[in-house]
Amino acid sequence: MEGGNSPSLQLQQLPLATAAVTVQPHTDSFSYKENLIGALLAIFGHLVSSIALNLQKYSHIRLAGSKDPRAYFRTKTWWSGFLLLVLGELGVFSSYAFAPLSLIVPLSAVSVVASAIIGIIFIKEKWKPKEFLRRYVLSFVGCGLAVVGTYLLVTFGPNSHEKMTAENITRHLVSWPFLLYMLVEIIVFCLLLYFYKERNANYIVIILLLVALLGSMTVVTVKAVAGMILVSIQGTLQLDSPIFYIMLVCMIATAIYQATFLAQASQLYDSAQISSIGYILSTTAAISAGATFYLDFMGEDVLHICMFALGCLIAFLGVFLITRNRKKPVPFEPYISMDAMPGMQNMHDKGIAVQPDLKASFSYGALENNDSMPEIYTPATLPIVQEQHGSKGASPPYRVLEHSKKE
């Protein structure tokens, strides 16, 4: 009896084990609630992060314009911004545990909209209504498009959900679509890195593509880590699995290298270009990674996918218009730059003191002198009016230097 019942028992348990790792259908009402929770957490996190970054920027500007000798990390404003920044990043991190990856990533447009609005409110220049509308009409149009795109993303975003258990993540990690995607991404990354390092191709698209490819792996690992933490909090411990620590190490490593390439891009290009192009490339790469690894669009109909793509395009256009209207910072330069003068040594060249090179001709401003050096340093002739002191035969108390310069 027992031997005859055991095969049927195993056959009945097999579908249950398989159903535990399949994606939940998008018709489940609870999945919509999870989408809403994740979207609200992401929007809240990006808003708070934008306020925090502007607070820290305000603290730097305030110290630079005053005689306060304190460092920036000794001010309450900077620490308030830092605490808000931590709170905002925690909100964004938590959002990945509830909503699909392809829904959370495009919502970073909220931070661009918030930064634009905060910059317009706290502007210090005097302006008239006509000038204000003329200068900031692109920003208002971009903010409106970004809001419309965000609404479409939340409404028509992917609605597939599964528990982020170690078994599910391992199954996704060894699936052939993701392995093929990783192979293509590694080849493209190595080619871009070769042109960037060996060929000195410092184009903004190449640098930001490197950032986008690293960022796609960062968000994949962030969702895995956040989801496993949420499942552990709900009662099923996942922190003792090796895949959790593998994802954690990959998350930290890719985030560090991503920040390194972003810092290099900020030294070469304007922040507005980095914001717009980086947002478009990073969002596209992250959505592709989420669709390949987590199968975000599995079971979605064509209408939802097309409306989601339309929302992404509208958000891309809005971010582009917002960043296009930003002012380019003009660095302060003195009237005479010692490093820019020919014949002058650079003060940063191995600590050598700045000394003039008297063997070469130099130019001052727009006036260029190509005469020989002895004639340059020869004293000029001054008109001398001799006065009579005492007798006519007495010599003057000074000596007149005569100088004639050939024309």
C-alpha positions in Angstrom: 0.0 0.0 0.0 2.6 2.5 1.0 4.8 1.7 -2.0 1.8 2.1 -4.3 0.8 5.5 -2.8 4.3 7.1 -2.8 4.6 7.7 -6.6 1.1 9.4 -6.7 2.1 11.5 -3.7 5.3 12.6 -5.4 3.4 13.4 -8.6 1.0 15.6 -6.6 3.8 17.5 -4.8 5.8 18.3 -8.0 3.4 20.9 -9.4 3.3 22.6 -6.0 7.1 22.9 -5.9 7.1 24.2 -9.5 4.4 26.8 -8.8 6.4 28.2 -5.9 9.0 29.5 -8.4 6.7 30.7 -11.2 5.8 34.3 -11.7 2.4 35.3 -10.3 -0.2 36.2 -12.8 -0.8 39.9 -13.5 -4.5 39.6 -12.7 -3.8 39.2 -9.0 -5.1 42.3 -7.2 -2.5 42.1 -4.5 0.2 42.4 -7.2 -1.2 45.8 -8.2 -1.0 46.9 -4.5 2.6 45.8 -4.4 3.3 47.8 -7.6 1.7 50.9 -6.0 3.7 50.5 -2.8 7.0 50.1 -4.7 6.2 53.1 -7.0 5.3 55.3 -4.0 8.5 54.3 -2.2 10.6 55.1 -5.3 9.0 58.5 -5.8 9.4 59.3 -2.1 13.0 58.3 -2.1 13.9 60.3 -5.3 12.1 63.4 -3.9 13.9 63.2 -0.6 17.2 62.6 -2.3 16.8 65.7 -4.5 16.0 67.8 -1.4 19.0 66.4 0.4 21.4 67.1 -2.4 20.2 70.7 -2.8 20.6 71.1 1.0 24.2 70.0 0.8 24.8 72.2 -2.2 23.3 75.1 -0.3 25.6 74.5 2.7 28.7 74.5 0.4 27.6 77.8 -1.3 26.8 79.4 2.0 30.3 78.6 3.4 32.0 79.7 0.2 30.2 83.1 0.4 31.0 83.8 4.1 34.0 84.1 6.4 33.0 81.0 8.4 36.2 79.0 8.8 34.3 75.8 9.6 34.4 72.8 7.2 31.2 71.7 5.5 30.8 68.6 7.6 30.6 70.7 10.7 27.4 72.4 9.7 23.9 71.3 10.6 22.7 72.0 7.1 25.1 69.5 5.5 24.3 66.8 8.1 20.5 67.4 7.6 21.1 66.8 3.9 23.1 63.7 4.5 20.5 62.2 6.8 17.8 62.9 4.2 19.9 61.4 1.5 20.3 58.2 3.5 16.5 58.1 4.1 15.9 58.7 0.4 18.3 55.9 -0.7 16.7 53.5 1.8 13.3 54.3 0.2 14.5 53.6 -3.3 16.3 50.4 -2.1 13.1 49.2 -0.4 11.0 49.8 -3.5 12.9 47.1 -5.5 11.6 44.5 -3.0 7.9 45.3 -4.0 7.7 46.3 -7.6 9.3 44.9 -10.8 12.7 46.2 -11.7 11.5 47.7 -15.1 8.9 49.8 -13.2 11.2 51.2 -10.5 14.2 52.3 -12.7 12.4 54.8 -15.0 11.0 56.6 -11.9 14.4 58.2 -11.3 13.0 61.0 -13.6 11.2 62.3 -10.5 14.6 63.4 -9.0 15.3 65.4 -12.2 11.9 67.1 -12.0 12.3 67.8 -8.3 15.8 69.3 -8.8 14.5 71.6 -11.6 11.6 72.8 -9.5 13.8 73.4 -6.5 16.3 75.3 -8.6 13.6 77.6 -10.0 12.1 78.3 -6.6 15.3 79.2 -4.9 16.8 81.2 -7.8 18.6 84.3 -6.6 18.3 86.5 -9.7 15.9 89.3 -10.3 13.6 88.6 -13.2 10.4 89.8 -14.9 7.5 87.5 -15.7 8.2 87.7 -19.4 11.8 86.9 -18.9 10.9 84.0 -16.6 8.5 82.4 -19.1 11.0 82.8 -21.9 13.9 81.3 -20.0 12.1 78.5 -18.2 9.4 77.5 -20.7 11.5 74.4 -21.7 11.8 73.4 -18.0 8.0 73.6 -17.5 7.3 71.6 -20.7 9.9 69.1 -19.6 8.5 68.7 -16.1 5.0 68.2 -17.6 6.2 65.5 -20.0 8.1 63.8 -17.2 5.0 63.7 -15.0 2.9 62.3 -17.9 5.6 59.7 -18.6 5.7 58.7 -14.9 1.9 58.3 -14.8 2.0 56.0 -17.8 4.9 54.0 -16.3 3.0 53.4 -13.1 -0.3 52.7 -14.8 1.0 50.3 -17.6 4.1 49.0 -15.9 4.9 45.3 -15.7 2.9 43.5 -13.1 4.8 40.2 -12.7 5.8 39.2 -9.1 7.6 36.4 -7.5 9.2 35.8 -4.1 12.9 36.6 -4.2 14.0 33.3 -2.6 17.5 31.8 -3.1 16.0 29.1 -5.3 14.3 31.5 -7.7 17.3 33.8 -8.0 19.6 30.8 -8.7 17.2 29.6 -11.3 17.2 33.0 -13.0 21.0 33.3 -12.8 21.6 30.1 -14.7 18.8 30.5 -17.3 20.0 30.6 -20.9 18.4 34.0 -21.8 20.3 35.7 -19.0 23.6 33.8 -19.8 23.3 35.0 -23.4 22.5 38.5 -22.3 25.5 38.5 -20.0 27.8 37.2 -22.7 26.8 40.0 -25.1 27.1 42.6 -22.3 30.6 41.4 -21.3 31.8 41.6 -24.9 30.3 45.1 -25.4 31.8 46.3 -22.1 35.3 45.0 -22.9 35.2 46.7 -26.4 34.1 50.0 -24.9 36.7 49.7 -22.2 39.4 49.0 -24.8 38.5 52.1 -26.8 38.2 54.2 -23.7 41.5 53.1 -22.1 43.8 52.2 -25.0 42.4 54.5 -27.8 41.7 57.5 -25.5 38.1 57.7 -26.8 36.8 60.0 -24.1 33.4 60.4 -25.7 30.5 61.0 -23.4 28.5 58.2 -25.0 31.2 55.6 -24.4 31.7 56.6 -20.8 28.0 56.6 -20.0 27.5 53.3 -21.8 30.1 51.8 -19.5 28.1 53.3 -16.6 24.8 52.0 -18.0 26.1 48.4 -18.4 27.4 48.4 -14.8 24.2 50.0 -13.6 22.1 47.3 -15.2 23.9 44.7 -13.1 23.7 46.9 -10.0 19.9 47.2 -10.1 19.6 43.4 -10.8 21.6 42.6 -7.7 19.8 45.4 -5.7 16.5 43.8 -6.4 17.8 40.4 -5.4 19.3 41.6 -2.1 16.2 43.7 -1.2 13.8 40.9 -2.1 15.7 38.3 -0.1 15.8 40.7 2.9 12.0 41.2 2.6 11.3 37.5 2.4 13.5 37.0 5.5 11.6 39.6 7.4 8.3 37.9 6.4 9.5 34.6 8.1 11.5 32.6 5.6 15.2 33.1 6.2 17.2 33.7 3.1 20.3 35.4 4.5 22.1 32.1 5.1 22.2 31.3 1.4 25.5 31.8 -0.5 23.6 33.5 -3.4 22.7 36.3 -1.1 26.3 37.2 -0.4 27.3 36.7 -4.1 24.6 39.3 -5.1 25.7 41.6 -2.2 29.3 41.6 -3.3 28.3 42.1 -7.0 26.1 45.0 -6.0 28.9 46.8 -4.0 31.5 46.2 -6.7 29.4 47.4 -9.7 28.2 50.4 -7.7 31.8 51.4 -6.9 33.0 51.1 -10.5 29.9 52.9 -11.7 30.6 55.8 -9.4 34.2 55.9 -10.7 33.2 56.2 -14.4 30.6 58.8 -13.4 33.3 60.9 -11.6 35.5 60.7 -14.8 32.6 61.8 -16.9 31.9 64.8 -14.7 35.4 66.0 -15.1 35.1 66.1 -18.8 31.5 67.0 -19.6 28.7 69.2 -18.3 26.4 67.8 -15.7 23.3 68.5 -17.7 24.6 66.3 -20.6 25.5 63.6 -18.1 22.0 63.7 -16.5 20.0 63.4 -19.8 22.2 61.0 -21.7 23.0 58.9 -18.6 19.3 58.6 -17.7 18.3 57.4 -21.1 21.1 54.9 -21.5 20.9 53.6 -17.9 17.2 53.2 -18.0 17.3 51.3 -21.3 20.0 49.0 -20.1 18.3 48.3 -16.8 14.9 47.6 -18.4 16.6 45.1 -20.8 18.3 43.4 -17.8 15.1 43.2 -15.8 13.2 41.8 -18.8 15.9 39.2 -19.3 16.7 38.2 -15.7 13.4 38.6 -13.9 11.1 38.1 -16.9 9.2 41.3 -16.1 7.1 41.4 -19.2 6.1 37.7 -19.1 2.4 37.4 -19.6 1.8 41.1 -20.4 -0.3 42.0 -23.4 0.9 44.1 -26.3 -1.1 47.1 -25.3 0.5 47.4 -21.9 4.0 46.9 -23.3 3.4 49.6 -26.0 2.0 52.1 -23.4 4.9 51.4 -21.1 7.4 52.1 -23.9 5.5 55.3 -24.7 5.7 56.4 -21.1 9.5 55.8 -21.2 9.9 57.8 -24.4 7.8 60.7 -22.9 9.9 60.6 -19.7 13.1 60.6 -21.8 12.0 63.7 -23.7 11.0 65.5 -20.5 14.3 64.9 -18.9 16.1 66.0 -22.1 14.2 69.3 -22.1 14.8 69.9 -18.4 18.5 69.4 -18.6 18.9 71.3 -21.9 17.7 74.5 -20.2 20.2 74.3 -17.4 22.9 77.0 -17.2 26.4 75.8 -17.9 28.7 76.7 -14.9 31.4 79.2 -15.8 34.5 78.5 -13.8 36.3 81.5 -12.3 39.6 82.3 -14.0 41.9 85.2 -13.2 42.7 87.8 -15.9 46.3 86.5 -16.1 46.7 82.7 -15.9 50.3 81.8 -14.9 49.9 78.3 -16.4 48.5 79.6 -19.7 51.4 82.1 -20.4 54.1 80.7 -22.7 57.5 80.8 -21.2 56.1 80.2 -17.7 56.5 76.9 -15.8 53.5 75.3 -14.4 53.3 75.5 -10.6 51.9 72.0 -10.5 54.9 70.5 -12.3 56.5 68.4 -9.6 56.4 71.2 -7.1 58.7 73.5 -9.0 58.3 77.1 -8.1 56.9 79.4 -10.8 59.9 81.2 -12.5 59.9 83.1 -15.8 61.8 81.5 -18.7 63.8 84.4 -20.0 65.0 82.5 -23.1 61.6 82.7 -24.8 59.4 85.4 -26.0 56.0 85.8 -24.4 52.7 87.5 -25.0 50.6 89.5 -22.6 46.9 89.3 -23.3 46.2 90.2 -26.9 49.5 92.1 -27.4 52.2 90.0 -28.8 55.8 91.2 -28.9 58.3 89.4 -31.1 61.3 91.7 -30.4 64.5 90.3 -29.1 64.9 90.0 -25.3 67.6 92.7 -24.9 65.4 95.3 -26.5 62.4 94.2 -24.3 64.2 94.7 -21.1 66.1 97.9 -22.2 64.8 100.9 -20.2 62.7 103.3 -22.1 63.8 106.9 -22.9 62.1 109.6 -20.7 62.0 113.3 -21.6 64.3 115.1 -19.2 64.0 118.8 -18.4 67.3 120.1 -17.0 67.1 122.9 -14.5 69.9 125.3 -13.8 71.4 125.0 -10.3 74.1 127.4 -9.3 76.6 128.3 -12.0 76.3 127.5 -15.7 79.3 125.2 -15.6 78.1 123.0 -12.8 77.1 119.5 -13.7 73.5 118.3 -13.1 73.0 116.3 -9.9 71.8 113.3 -11.9 73.0 111.4 -15.0 70.8 111.3 -18.1 70.7 107.9 -19.8 70.2 108.2 -23.6 68.6 105.4 -25.5 67.8 105.2 -29.2 65.7 102.4 -30.6 65.8 101.6 -34.2 62.4 101.5 -35.8 
